[in-house]
Amino acid sequence: MIHKNEIRELATITNLEAHVIEKDYLLGWILAGIHQHEIGKTWVFKGGTCLKKCYFDTYRFSEDLDFTLRYSSHIDQQYLQKVFADISEWIYEEAGIDLPVDRMMFDVYPNSRGVSSCQGRLFYRGPVSPSSPRQMPRIKLDLSVDEVIVEPVVLNAVTHNYSDAPKSGIHIHCYNYAEVFAEKTRALGERTRPRDLYDVINFYRRPESEKIAFDVKRILRKKCEFKGISIPTYKAIESHKEECVAGWKQQLSHQLQALPPFNSFWDELPTFFNWLYNPESKVAVPLEHFPPQQGSSMPDAPINLRNYAHKSKELGILDKVRFAASNHLCIRLHYRKKGNIEKTYLIEPYSLNETSEGNLLLHSLKHNTEDIRALRIDRILDTQITDQTFIPKYKIDLIPNNVSNTMLKTRYMPKRSLS
């Protein structure tokens, strides 16, 4: 088990509570435990935590583990008690983390369609959590068999950026990218929760989503047919706006480095639904790849972030910059120019490159003037994510995808992007 100082340092970098980081740490090890067990072959990971752990590493932190099970016989209290007793023992041997077996709870119940589902509770003692049984934090499991899996399941690497990560990594079987997107869209139509709105618009903004509207729509139709519900539309969910805005802060603020304004996500729904159902009619002018790469060397080889691992301040700045970019939020930078002249900029972050001397270079626009600025990360003295949104003038190329987040790989030769 890692030291509590590692949790606290990450909490400071991400501007989140230590218990949120600790839970993310526990989620990784529980996923590792599930995958090494025989259930790992037939349980399929999905939901918001799947986005964070398998697809979007710079994303909202999540709290629950959602799985679709292939065998209804696994929805059984005694069976689940035995399975997670085995998993608990394995996790303790591998990482020294205690998940007390006598505190595990599995509530089997019939869902709205009369099919058995299960909600589980796993309590734990982590690096910073209270050890008292009455105060121990918990992780919720949502298990169901009443789902249709449309696309082939994929085996994905799990993001676990902690010092005790297994050398071979952590992996889990999960929904593929388009199916998670479709599942989140179905959920948005059914319940219109703030987390679903946040997830769907983030999906829509990502470069990987640009050409998959037909796939998402096809999968979405099959899922809605299976549930016996209508496919979601903006008109159908518009009446839930007030309910959604009322829960925006409560549901999301503790999971995010900074809370974007509600309207910056809600107002993008009409464009999203037009993209989903009429992708051929999209008339927006395509954005250029990125701002001009002033001052960068632009070699073909990838940038290896491990070279900067000893510079915790720079990695903390990068984390904030990447989060702000994916949420279309401006950043206020306190910057040291040549000659030790200090300036403050309000910038829109777009892309990252490297100078010939090996310094990381952030390409951005000044928000008010749209002047291009190439800023060295090591000269940034302080960063603050603001609630000022921006409409991108270039493609945002700081959003990491589900490829390893330790490399900045070339996506549009010879320029660079963050993967």
ZILINZI-V186170 format. One record per run of one state. SS is the DSSP state (H for helix, E for strand, - for the rest). FROM is the first residue (numbers start at 0). TO is the last residue. Records with the same first field share a line. If there is no record, write none. Layout:
# ZILINZI-V186170
SS=FROM-TO, FROM-TO
This chain:
# ZILINZI-V186170
-=0-2, 14-16, 36-36, 41-41, 55-62, 69-70, 74-75, 95-96, 98-99, 103-103, 110-114, 123-123, 125-136, 144-152, 157-169, 174-175, 191-192, 205-205, 209-211, 227-232, 255-260, 266-267, 277-277, 281-286, 288-301, 308-310, 326-327, 336-336, 340-340, 354-358, 366-370, 389-392, 394-405, 408-418
H=3-13, 17-35, 37-40, 46-54, 71-73, 76-94, 100-102, 176-190, 193-204, 206-208, 212-226, 233-254, 261-265, 268-276, 278-280, 304-307, 311-325, 337-339, 376-378
E=42-45, 63-68, 97-97, 104-109, 115-122, 124-124, 137-143, 153-156, 170-173, 287-287, 302-303, 328-335, 341-353, 359-365, 371-375, 379-388, 393-393, 406-407
